[in-house]
Amino acid sequence: MGILQCKWYYSGNLCELARQTLAVVRDRWPNCKVVIAVLLGSRTRPEIIPDGVQIMLLEDIASLVLKHRNRLPLALSLGLVENAN
């Protein structure tokens, strides 16, 4: 089970966001993995990330799109892969 918490913009404390998200889901899904994706906003990574939480900022998301570009239809639209047709 996983939870994806997406924020277009987040200027708050990412550690606090991680703790709040875990507090909401852990009682119901104790083994849940939480991924928090922040496109714009805080550039400071939290010093202590709670267990079971992964924080992804813009550069992390961009790296994953590039890494998996051959399996993502969006990558073709972005011009990251050549159209085989």
Secondary structure, DSSP 8 states (H G I E B T S, - for coil): -EEEEEEEEE-S-HHHHHHHHHHHHTTT-TT-EEEEEEEEE-----SS--TTEEEE-HHHHHHHHHHTGGG-HHHHHTTSS----
